[in-house]
Amino acid sequence: MNDLGDAHLRTWALRFMTLLAADPSDQLAWLGRQTVETSSVVEEVRQLCRIWEGLVERGLGDPATLADTRAVERRLGEIADAPHTGLWADELAVEPVWGEVRPLARQFLLTDLGDWHQPLPPADSP
């Protein structure tokens, strides 16, 4: 992968992890009126975890973050085939997995960036 592609993937991954790490009220505010399907979020996050491994191999991420991304992928893999309510905003309030993913995402950001409190990405893309 070229440097520009890797930089884009890193930015995308960090933005998505920032969204996953945010407090539920901030996640819901970010979502606003967007209709984001839970199954799409699960799929994107699992892809993020796999991409992150390649970025770490190329020296673009802290190797210590791999334990967090692997734990996130494992946890979301357990619910990947489960029926979902449809919209992620609806599931954030009732599905415990998102509360379990949140501290993992926070630890990931803390390890890689030194602080999990990051500005949320623009609302049009994670």
N, CA, C and O atoms as a GROMACS GRO file, in nm:
protein
  504
    1MET      N    1   0.085  -0.118   0.000
    1MET     CA    2   0.000   0.000   0.000
    1MET      C    3   0.089   0.124   0.000
    1MET      O    4   0.197   0.124   0.060
    2ASN      N    5   0.045   0.230  -0.068
    2ASN     CA    6   0.125   0.352  -0.072
    2ASN      C    7   0.104   0.434   0.055
    2ASN      O    8   0.013   0.409   0.133
    3ASP      N    9   0.190   0.534   0.073
    3ASP     CA   10   0.184   0.615   0.194
    3ASP      C   11   0.050   0.688   0.208
    3ASP      O   12  -0.006   0.696   0.317
    4LEU      N   13   0.000   0.742   0.096
    4LEU     CA   14  -0.127   0.814   0.100
    4LEU      C   15  -0.242   0.720   0.137
    4LEU      O   16  -0.329   0.757   0.216
    5GLY      N   17  -0.241   0.601   0.080
    5GLY     CA   18  -0.345   0.503   0.114
    5GLY      C   19  -0.338   0.462   0.259
    5GLY      O   20  -0.442   0.451   0.325
    6ASP      N   21  -0.219   0.438   0.309
    6ASP     CA   22  -0.203   0.402   0.450
    6ASP      C   23  -0.246   0.515   0.542
    6ASP      O   24  -0.310   0.492   0.644
    7ALA      N   25  -0.211   0.638   0.505
    7ALA     CA   26  -0.250   0.754   0.587
    7ALA      C   27  -0.402   0.766   0.592
    7ALA      O   28  -0.459   0.795   0.697
    8HIS      N   29  -0.466   0.744   0.480
    8HIS     CA   30  -0.613   0.750   0.475
    8HIS      C   31  -0.674   0.639   0.562
    8HIS      O   32  -0.768   0.664   0.638
    9LEU      N   33  -0.621   0.518   0.550
    9LEU     CA   34  -0.673   0.406   0.630
    9LEU      C   35  -0.653   0.431   0.779
    9LEU      O   36  -0.741   0.400   0.860
   10ARG      N   37  -0.539   0.486   0.816
   10ARG     CA   38  -0.511   0.515   0.956
   10ARG      C   39  -0.611   0.619   1.009
   10ARG      O   40  -0.666   0.604   1.118
   11THR      N   41  -0.632   0.724   0.931
   11THR     CA   42  -0.727   0.828   0.971
   11THR      C   43  -0.867   0.770   0.987
   11THR      O   44  -0.936   0.799   1.085
   12TRP      N   45  -0.909   0.690   0.891
   12TRP     CA   46  -1.041   0.626   0.896
   12TRP      C   47  -1.053   0.540   1.022
   12TRP      O   48  -1.153   0.547   1.093
   13ALA      N   49  -0.952   0.460   1.049
   13ALA     CA   50  -0.955   0.371   1.166
   13ALA      C   51  -0.962   0.451   1.296
   13ALA      O   52  -1.040   0.418   1.386
   14LEU      N   53  -0.881   0.554   1.306
   14LEU     CA   54  -0.881   0.634   1.429
   14LEU      C   55  -1.014   0.707   1.447
   14LEU      O   56  -1.062   0.720   1.560
   15ARG      N   57  -1.072   0.755   1.339
   15ARG     CA   58  -1.203   0.821   1.348
   15ARG      C   59  -1.310   0.724   1.395
   15ARG      O   60  -1.394   0.757   1.479
   16PHE      N   61  -1.307   0.604   1.340
   16PHE     CA   62  -1.409   0.507   1.377
   16PHE      C   63  -1.390   0.465   1.523
   16PHE      O   64  -1.488   0.451   1.596
   17MET      N   65  -1.267   0.444   1.565
   17MET     CA   66  -1.243   0.408   1.705
   17MET      C   67  -1.284   0.521   1.798
   17MET      O   68  -1.335   0.497   1.907
   18THR      N   69  -1.264   0.645   1.754
   18THR     CA   70  -1.308   0.760   1.833
   18THR      C   71  -1.459   0.757   1.851
   18THR      O   72  -1.510   0.783   1.961
   19LEU      N   73  -1.531   0.725   1.746
   19LEU     CA   74  -1.676   0.715   1.755
   19LEU      C   75  -1.718   0.601   1.848
   19LEU      O   76  -1.810   0.617   1.928
   20LEU      N   77  -1.650   0.487   1.838
   20LEU     CA   78  -1.682   0.374   1.926
   20LEU      C   79  -1.650   0.404   2.072
   20LEU      O   80  -1.716   0.352   2.162
   21ALA      N   81  -1.549   0.488   2.096
   21ALA     CA   82  -1.506   0.520   2.233
   21ALA      C   83  -1.593   0.625   2.299
   21ALA      O   84  -1.593   0.638   2.422
   22ALA      N   85  -1.667   0.699   2.220
   22ALA     CA   86  -1.746   0.811   2.273
   22ALA      C   87  -1.856   0.763   2.367
   22ALA      O   88  -1.902   0.649   2.359
   23ASP      N   89  -1.896   0.852   2.455
   23ASP     CA   90  -2.010   0.823   2.543
   23ASP      C   91  -2.134   0.802   2.457
   23ASP      O   92  -2.145   0.860   2.349
   24PRO      N   93  -2.228   0.719   2.504
   24PRO     CA   94  -2.349   0.692   2.425
   24PRO      C   95  -2.423   0.819   2.382
   24PRO      O   96  -2.473   0.826   2.269
   25SER      N   97  -2.432   0.917   2.470
   25SER     CA   98  -2.504   1.041   2.433
   25SER      C   99  -2.433   1.112   2.318
   25SER      O  100  -2.499   1.169   2.230
   26ASP      N  101  -2.301   1.110   2.317
   26ASP     CA  102  -2.225   1.171   2.208
   26ASP      C  103  -2.240   1.090   2.079
   26ASP      O  104  -2.247   1.147   1.970
   27GLN      N  105  -2.244   0.958   2.092
   27GLN     CA  106  -2.266   0.874   1.974
   27GLN      C  107  -2.401   0.904   1.911
   27GLN      O  108  -2.413   0.918   1.790
   28LEU      N  109  -2.504   0.914   1.994
   28LEU     CA  110  -2.639   0.941   1.944
   28LEU      C  111  -2.648   1.080   1.883
   28LEU      O  112  -2.714   1.099   1.781
   29ALA      N  113  -2.581   1.177   1.945
   29ALA     CA  114  -2.580   1.312   1.888
   29ALA      C  115  -2.510   1.312   1.753
   29ALA      O  116  -2.553   1.378   1.659
   30TRP      N  117  -2.400   1.237   1.743
   30TRP     CA  118  -2.327   1.227   1.617
   30TRP      C  119  -2.416   1.164   1.510
   30TRP      O  120  -2.418   1.210   1.396
   31LEU      N  121  -2.488   1.061   1.547
   31LEU     CA  122  -2.574   0.994   1.451
   31LEU      C  123  -2.687   1.087   1.404
   31LEU      O  124  -2.724   1.084   1.286
   32GLY      N  125  -2.740   1.168   1.495
   32GLY     CA  126  -2.848   1.259   1.458
   32GLY      C  127  -2.959   1.186   1.385
   32GLY      O  128  -3.016   1.091   1.438
   33ARG      N  129  -2.989   1.231   1.267
   33ARG     CA  130  -3.096   1.170   1.187
   33ARG      C  131  -3.044   1.068   1.087
   33ARG      O  132  -3.119   1.019   1.003
   34GLN      N  133  -2.915   1.037   1.094
   34GLN     CA  134  -2.860   0.938   1.003
   34GLN      C  135  -2.923   0.801   1.028
   34GLN      O  136  -2.953   0.766   1.142
   35THR      N  137  -2.942   0.726   0.925
   35THR     CA  138  -2.994   0.591   0.937
   35THR      C  139  -2.881   0.493   0.908
   35THR      O  140  -2.859   0.452   0.794
   36VAL      N  141  -2.810   0.458   1.013
   36VAL     CA  142  -2.695   0.368   1.003
   36VAL      C  143  -2.737   0.232   1.055
   36VAL      O  144  -2.775   0.217   1.172
   37GLU      N  145  -2.730   0.134   0.969
   37GLU     CA  146  -2.768  -0.003   1.006
   37GLU      C  147  -2.662  -0.064   1.098
   37GLU      O  148  -2.542  -0.049   1.075
   38THR      N  149  -2.706  -0.133   1.201
   38THR     CA  150  -2.614  -0.200   1.293
   38THR      C  151  -2.525  -0.299   1.220
   38THR      O  152  -2.405  -0.305   1.246
   39SER      N  153  -2.582  -0.376   1.131
   39SER     CA  154  -2.502  -0.476   1.061
   39SER      C  155  -2.390  -0.411   0.982
   39SER      O  156  -2.282  -0.470   0.969
   40SER      N  157  -2.412  -0.291   0.928
   40SER     CA  158  -2.306  -0.220   0.855
   40SER      C  159  -2.195  -0.176   0.950
   40SER      O  160  -2.077  -0.184   0.916
   41VAL      N  161  -2.234  -0.129   1.069
   41VAL     CA  162  -2.134  -0.087   1.167
   41VAL      C  163  -2.050  -0.206   1.210
   41VAL      O  164  -1.927  -0.197   1.216
   42VAL      N  165  -2.114  -0.318   1.239
   42VAL     CA  166  -2.042  -0.439   1.280
   42VAL      C  167  -1.942  -0.479   1.171
   42VAL      O  168  -1.826  -0.508   1.200
   43GLU      N  169  -1.988  -0.480   1.047
   43GLU     CA  170  -1.902  -0.518   0.935
   43GLU      C  171  -1.785  -0.422   0.919
   43GLU      O  172  -1.671  -0.465   0.898
   44GLU      N  173  -1.811  -0.292   0.927
   44GLU     CA  174  -1.705  -0.191   0.914
   44GLU      C  175  -1.602  -0.203   1.026
   44GLU      O  176  -1.482  -0.195   1.001
   45VAL      N  177  -1.648  -0.221   1.147
   45VAL     CA  178  -1.555  -0.229   1.260
   45VAL      C  179  -1.470  -0.355   1.250
   45VAL      O  180  -1.350  -0.351   1.279
   46ARG      N  181  -1.529  -0.465   1.211
   46ARG     CA  182  -1.449  -0.588   1.195
   46ARG      C  183  -1.345  -0.569   1.084
   46ARG      O  184  -1.232  -0.617   1.097
   47GLN      N  185  -1.381  -0.499   0.977
   47GLN     CA  186  -1.286  -0.470   0.870
   47GLN      C  187  -1.176  -0.377   0.922
   47GLN      O  188  -1.058  -0.397   0.892
   48LEU      N  189  -1.214  -0.277   1.000
   48LEU     CA  190  -1.117  -0.186   1.060
   48LEU      C  191  -1.012  -0.264   1.139
   48LEU      O  192  -0.892  -0.237   1.129
   49CYS      N  193  -1.057  -0.360   1.217
   49CYS     CA  194  -0.965  -0.439   1.300
   49CYS      C  195  -0.865  -0.516   1.215
   49CYS      O  196  -0.747  -0.525   1.251
   50ARG      N  197  -0.909  -0.570   1.104
   50ARG     CA  198  -0.818  -0.643   1.015
   50ARG      C  199  -0.721  -0.548   0.945
   50ARG      O  200  -0.603  -0.580   0.930
   51ILE      N  201  -0.771  -0.434   0.903
   51ILE     CA  202  -0.686  -0.335   0.835
   51ILE      C  203  -0.581  -0.282   0.932
   51ILE      O  204  -0.466  -0.261   0.894
   52TRP      N  205  -0.622  -0.260   1.056
   52TRP     CA  206  -0.529  -0.206   1.155
   52TRP      C  207  -0.408  -0.297   1.173
   52TRP      O  208  -0.296  -0.250   1.191
   53GLU      N  209  -0.431  -0.426   1.168
   53GLU     CA  210  -0.321  -0.521   1.183
   53GLU      C  211  -0.215  -0.496   1.074
   53GLU      O  212  -0.095  -0.497   1.103
   54GLY      N  213  -0.259  -0.474   0.951
   54GLY     CA  214  -0.166  -0.444   0.842
   54GLY      C  215  -0.094  -0.312   0.864
   54GLY      O  216   0.025  -0.300   0.834
   55LEU      N  217  -0.165  -0.213   0.915
   55LEU     CA  218  -0.102  -0.084   0.942
   55LEU      C  219   0.007  -0.098   1.049
   55LEU      O  220   0.114  -0.038   1.038
   56VAL      N  221  -0.022  -0.176   1.151
   56VAL     CA  222   0.078  -0.199   1.257
   56VAL      C  223   0.200  -0.270   1.198
   56VAL      O  224   0.314  -0.236   1.230
   57GLU      N  225   0.177  -0.369   1.113
   57GLU     CA  226   0.288  -0.440   1.048
   57GLU      C  227   0.376  -0.345   0.968
   57GLU      O  228   0.497  -0.367   0.956
   58ARG      N  229   0.315  -0.240   0.912
   58ARG     CA  230   0.391  -0.143   0.832
   58ARG      C  231   0.441  -0.027   0.917
   58ARG      O  232   0.490   0.073   0.863
   59GLY      N  233   0.430  -0.038   1.049
   59GLY     CA  234   0.485   0.062   1.139
   59GLY      C  235   0.399   0.186   1.157
   59GLY      O  236   0.450   0.289   1.200
   60LEU      N  237   0.271   0.178   1.126
   60LEU     CA  238   0.183   0.295   1.134
   60LEU      C  239   0.088   0.291   1.252
   60LEU      O  240  -0.007   0.368   1.257
   61GLY      N  241   0.112   0.203   1.345
   61GLY     CA  242   0.029   0.194   1.465
   61GLY      C  243   0.108   0.124   1.574
   61GLY      O  244   0.201   0.049   1.547
   62ASP      N  245   0.068   0.149   1.696
   62ASP     CA  246   0.135   0.088   1.810
   62ASP      C  247   0.097  -0.060   1.819
   62ASP      O  248  -0.022  -0.093   1.824
   63PRO      N  249   0.196  -0.149   1.820
   63PRO     CA  250   0.166  -0.293   1.830
   63PRO      C  251   0.081  -0.330   1.952
   63PRO      O  252   0.008  -0.429   1.949
   64ALA      N  253   0.090  -0.253   2.057
   64ALA     CA  254   0.012  -0.281   2.178
   64ALA      C  255  -0.138  -0.265   2.154
   64ALA      O  256  -0.218  -0.315   2.233
   65THR      N  257  -0.176  -0.197   2.047
   65THR     CA  258  -0.318  -0.178   2.017
   65THR      C  259  -0.382  -0.304   1.960
   65THR      O  260  -0.504  -0.317   1.959
   66LEU      N  261  -0.301  -0.396   1.913
   66LEU     CA  262  -0.356  -0.517   1.850
   66LEU      C  263  -0.440  -0.600   1.946
   66LEU      O  264  -0.539  -0.660   1.904
   67ALA      N  265  -0.404  -0.604   2.072
   67ALA     CA  266  -0.485  -0.679   2.169
   67ALA      C  267  -0.626  -0.620   2.176
   67ALA      O  268  -0.724  -0.693   2.188
   68ASP      N  269  -0.636  -0.487   2.170
   68ASP     CA  270  -0.767  -0.422   2.176
   68ASP      C  271  -0.847  -0.447   2.049
   68ASP      O  272  -0.966  -0.479   2.057
   69THR      N  273  -0.784  -0.435   1.933
   69THR     CA  274  -0.859  -0.457   1.809
   69THR      C  275  -0.902  -0.602   1.797
   69THR      O  276  -1.011  -0.630   1.748
   70ARG      N  277  -0.818  -0.693   1.841
   70ARG     CA  278  -0.856  -0.835   1.835
   70ARG      C  279  -0.972  -0.864   1.929
   70ARG      O  280  -1.060  -0.944   1.897
   71ALA      N  281  -0.972  -0.801   2.046
   71ALA     CA  282  -1.084  -0.820   2.140
   71ALA      C  283  -1.213  -0.762   2.083
   71ALA      O  284  -1.320  -0.822   2.098
   72VAL      N  285  -1.204  -0.646   2.019
   72VAL     CA  286  -1.322  -0.586   1.956
   72VAL      C  287  -1.375  -0.678   1.847
   72VAL      O  288  -1.495  -0.705   1.839
   73GLU      N  289  -1.284  -0.726   1.761
   73GLU     CA  290  -1.327  -0.812   1.651
   73GLU      C  291  -1.390  -0.942   1.702
   73GLU      O  292  -1.491  -0.988   1.649
   74ARG      N  293  -1.331  -1.000   1.806
   74ARG     CA  294  -1.388  -1.122   1.864
   74ARG      C  295  -1.528  -1.096   1.917
   74ARG      O  296  -1.621  -1.173   1.891
   75ARG      N  297  -1.542  -0.987   1.990
   75ARG     CA  298  -1.673  -0.957   2.052
   75ARG      C  299  -1.778  -0.930   1.945
   75ARG      O  300  -1.890  -0.980   1.955
   76LEU      N  301  -1.744  -0.853   1.844
   76LEU     CA  302  -1.841  -0.825   1.739
   76LEU      C  303  -1.865  -0.947   1.651
   76LEU      O  304  -1.973  -0.963   1.594
   77GLY      N  305  -1.765  -1.034   1.640
   77GLY     CA  306  -1.784  -1.158   1.565
   77GLY      C  307  -1.889  -1.246   1.629
   77GLY      O  308  -1.959  -1.320   1.560
   78GLU      N  309  -1.901  -1.238   1.761
   78GLU     CA  310  -2.000  -1.318   1.832
   78GLU      C  311  -2.144  -1.273   1.801
   78GLU      O  312  -2.237  -1.352   1.810
   79ILE      N  313  -2.160  -1.146   1.765
   79ILE     CA  314  -2.295  -1.098   1.737
   79ILE      C  315  -2.318  -1.072   1.588
   79ILE      O  316  -2.428  -1.031   1.548
   80ALA      N  317  -2.218  -1.095   1.506
   80ALA     CA  318  -2.228  -1.062   1.363
   80ALA      C  319  -2.349  -1.127   1.296
   80ALA      O  320  -2.413  -1.066   1.211
   81ASP      N  321  -2.380  -1.249   1.333
   81ASP     CA  322  -2.491  -1.319   1.269
   81ASP      C  323  -2.621  -1.312   1.350
   81ASP      O  324  -2.723  -1.368   1.310
   82ALA      N  325  -2.616  -1.242   1.463
   82ALA     CA  326  -2.736  -1.230   1.545
   82ALA      C  327  -2.833  -1.131   1.481
   82ALA      O  328  -2.791  -1.040   1.410
   83PRO      N  329  -2.962  -1.150   1.506
   83PRO     CA  330  -3.057  -1.052   1.452
   83PRO      C  331  -3.037  -0.917   1.521
   83PRO      O  332  -3.012  -0.910   1.642
   84HIS      N  333  -3.048  -0.812   1.444
   84HIS     CA  334  -3.031  -0.677   1.498
   84HIS      C  335  -3.162  -0.601   1.481
   84HIS      O  336  -3.246  -0.635   1.398
   85THR      N  337  -3.178  -0.497   1.562
   85THR     CA  338  -3.299  -0.417   1.555
   85THR      C  339  -3.304  -0.333   1.429
   85THR      O  340  -3.409  -0.278   1.395
   86GLY      N  341  -3.195  -0.323   1.361
   86GLY     CA  342  -3.190  -0.242   1.240
   86GLY      C  343  -3.094  -0.128   1.255
   86GLY      O  344  -2.980  -0.136   1.210
   87LEU      N  345  -3.137  -0.020   1.317
   87LEU     CA  346  -3.055   0.099   1.327
   87LEU      C  347  -2.960   0.093   1.447
   87LEU      O  348  -2.996   0.048   1.556
   88TRP      N  349  -2.839   0.140   1.423
   88TRP     CA  350  -2.738   0.139   1.528
   88TRP      C  351  -2.782   0.226   1.645
   88TRP      O  352  -2.759   0.191   1.761
   89ALA      N  353  -2.845   0.338   1.617
   89ALA     CA  354  -2.891   0.427   1.725
   89ALA      C  355  -2.985   0.354   1.820
   89ALA      O  356  -2.983   0.378   1.940
   90ASP      N  357  -3.068   0.265   1.767
   90ASP     CA  358  -3.160   0.188   1.851
   90ASP      C  359  -3.084   0.086   1.935
   90ASP      O  360  -3.119   0.063   2.051
   91GLU      N  361  -2.983   0.024   1.877
   91GLU     CA  362  -2.910  -0.080   1.948
   91GLU      C  363  -2.812  -0.026   2.051
   91GLU      O  364  -2.779  -0.095   2.147
   92LEU      N  365  -2.764   0.097   2.031
   92LEU     CA  366  -2.670   0.155   2.127
   92LEU      C  367  -2.727   0.154   2.269
   92LEU      O  368  -2.653   0.138   2.366
   93ALA      N  369  -2.856   0.171   2.279
   93ALA     CA  370  -2.920   0.180   2.410
   93ALA      C  371  -2.952   0.044   2.472
   93ALA      O  372  -2.967   0.034   2.593
   94VAL      N  373  -2.964  -0.060   2.390
   94VAL     CA  374  -3.013  -0.188   2.443
   94VAL      C  375  -2.916  -0.304   2.427
   94VAL      O  376  -2.930  -0.404   2.499
   95GLU      N  377  -2.821  -0.297   2.338
   95GLU     CA  378  -2.730  -0.409   2.313
   95GLU      C  379  -2.603  -0.391   2.396
   95GLU      O  380  -2.528  -0.296   2.372
   96PRO      N  381  -2.578  -0.479   2.493
   96PRO     CA  382  -2.464  -0.464   2.582
   96PRO      C  383  -2.327  -0.467   2.512
   96PRO      O  384  -2.229  -0.416   2.567
   97VAL      N  385  -2.320  -0.524   2.393
   97VAL     CA  386  -2.190  -0.534   2.325
   97VAL      C  387  -2.127  -0.396   2.305
   97VAL      O  388  -2.004  -0.383   2.312
   98TRP      N  389  -2.208  -0.294   2.280
   98TRP     CA  390  -2.151  -0.161   2.255
   98TRP      C  391  -2.090  -0.103   2.381
   98TRP      O  392  -1.993  -0.028   2.374
   99GLY      N  393  -2.146  -0.136   2.496
   99GLY     CA  394  -2.085  -0.096   2.622
   99GLY      C  395  -1.956  -0.172   2.650
   99GLY      O  396  -1.868  -0.122   2.720
  100GLU      N  397  -1.945  -0.293   2.595
  100GLU     CA  398  -1.822  -0.373   2.611
  100GLU      C  399  -1.714  -0.328   2.513
  100GLU      O  400  -1.595  -0.335   2.544
  101VAL      N  401  -1.755  -0.281   2.397
  101VAL     CA  402  -1.659  -0.235   2.296
  101VAL      C  403  -1.601  -0.098   2.334
  101VAL      O  404  -1.485  -0.070   2.306
  102ARG      N  405  -1.682  -0.014   2.398
  102ARG     CA  406  -1.641   0.122   2.432
  102ARG      C  407  -1.509   0.128   2.509
  102ARG      O  408  -1.420   0.202   2.467
  103PRO      N  409  -1.490   0.053   2.619
  103PRO     CA  410  -1.362   0.062   2.690
  103PRO      C  411  -1.244   0.007   2.608
  103PRO      O  412  -1.131   0.051   2.625
  104LEU      N  413  -1.271  -0.089   2.521
  104LEU     CA  414  -1.165  -0.141   2.434
  104LEU      C  415  -1.121  -0.034   2.335
  104LEU      O  416  -1.002  -0.017   2.309
  105ALA      N  417  -1.217   0.038   2.280
  105ALA     CA  418  -1.184   0.147   2.187
  105ALA      C  419  -1.111   0.258   2.260
  105ALA      O  420  -1.018   0.318   2.205
  106ARG      N  421  -1.151   0.286   2.382
  106ARG     CA  422  -1.083   0.389   2.461
  106ARG      C  423  -0.938   0.349   2.490
  106ARG      O  424  -0.847   0.432   2.480
  107GLN      N  425  -0.918   0.223   2.525
  107GLN     CA  426  -0.782   0.176   2.552
  107GLN      C  427  -0.697   0.182   2.425
  107GLN      O  428  -0.580   0.220   2.430
  108PHE      N  429  -0.755   0.144   2.313
  108PHE     CA  430  -0.687   0.152   2.183
  108PHE      C  431  -0.637   0.294   2.159
  108PHE      O  432  -0.519   0.315   2.127
  109LEU      N  433  -0.726   0.393   2.174
  109LEU     CA  434  -0.688   0.532   2.150
  109LEU      C  435  -0.587   0.582   2.252
  109LEU      O  436  -0.495   0.655   2.217
  110LEU      N  437  -0.604   0.542   2.375
  110LEU     CA  438  -0.509   0.580   2.479
  110LEU      C  439  -0.370   0.528   2.446
  110LEU      O  440  -0.271   0.600   2.460
  111THR      N  441  -0.362   0.403   2.401
  111THR     CA  442  -0.234   0.343   2.368
  111THR      C  443  -0.172   0.408   2.244
  111THR      O  444  -0.053   0.440   2.244
  112ASP      N  445  -0.252   0.429   2.141
  112ASP     CA  446  -0.197   0.480   2.016
  112ASP      C  447  -0.177   0.632   2.015
  112ASP      O  448  -0.079   0.682   1.960
  113LEU      N  449  -0.270   0.705   2.076
  113LEU     CA  450  -0.265   0.851   2.069
  113LEU      C  451  -0.232   0.918   2.202
  113LEU      O  452  -0.202   1.038   2.206
  114GLY      N  453  -0.238   0.842   2.311
  114GLY     CA  454  -0.208   0.899   2.442
  114GLY      C  455  -0.328   0.953   2.517
  114GLY      O  456  -0.318   0.989   2.634
  115ASP      N  457  -0.444   0.958   2.450
  115ASP     CA  458  -0.567   1.006   2.513
  115ASP      C  459  -0.685   0.954   2.432
  115ASP      O  460  -0.682   0.958   2.309
  116TRP      N  461  -0.788   0.906   2.498
  116TRP     CA  462  -0.903   0.856   2.424
  116TRP      C  463  -1.001   0.966   2.390
  116TRP      O  464  -1.087   0.948   2.303
  117HIS      N  465  -0.990   1.080   2.457
  117HIS     CA  466  -1.078   1.193   2.427
  117HIS      C  467  -1.031   1.260   2.299
  117HIS      O  468  -0.938   1.339   2.300
  118GLN      N  469  -1.096   1.227   2.191
  118GLN     CA  470  -1.063   1.283   2.060
  118GLN      C  471  -1.188   1.348   2.003
  118GLN      O  472  -1.300   1.308   2.038
  119PRO      N  473  -1.171   1.447   1.917
  119PRO     CA  474  -1.291   1.505   1.854
  119PRO      C  475  -1.361   1.401   1.767
  119PRO      O  476  -1.296   1.323   1.698
  120LEU      N  477  -1.492   1.402   1.771
  120LEU     CA  478  -1.567   1.309   1.686
  120LEU      C  479  -1.544   1.346   1.540
  120LEU      O  480  -1.523   1.462   1.506
  121PRO      N  481  -1.549   1.246   1.455
  121PRO     CA  482  -1.530   1.273   1.312
  121PRO      C  483  -1.647   1.355   1.257
  121PRO      O  484  -1.752   1.366   1.321
  122PRO      N  485  -1.628   1.413   1.138
  122PRO     CA  486  -1.742   1.482   1.077
  122PRO      C  487  -1.860   1.385   1.065
  122PRO      O  488  -1.841   1.265   1.041
  123ALA      N  489  -1.980   1.435   1.082
  123ALA     CA  490  -2.099   1.349   1.084
  123ALA      C  491  -2.125   1.276   0.954
  123ALA      O  492  -2.201   1.179   0.953
  124ASP      N  493  -2.066   1.319   0.845
  124ASP     CA  494  -2.092   1.251   0.718
  124ASP      C  495  -2.004   1.129   0.695
  124ASP      O  496  -2.024   1.056   0.598
  125SER      N  497  -1.907   1.106   0.784
  125SER     CA  498  -1.825   0.985   0.770
  125SER      C  499  -1.754   0.955   0.901
  125SER      O  500  -1.709   1.046   0.970
  126PRO      N  501  -1.743   0.825   0.936
  126PRO     CA  502  -1.668   0.789   1.058
  126PRO      C  503  -1.519   0.800   1.039
  126PRO      O  504  -1.443   0.773   1.132
   0.00000   0.00000   0.00000
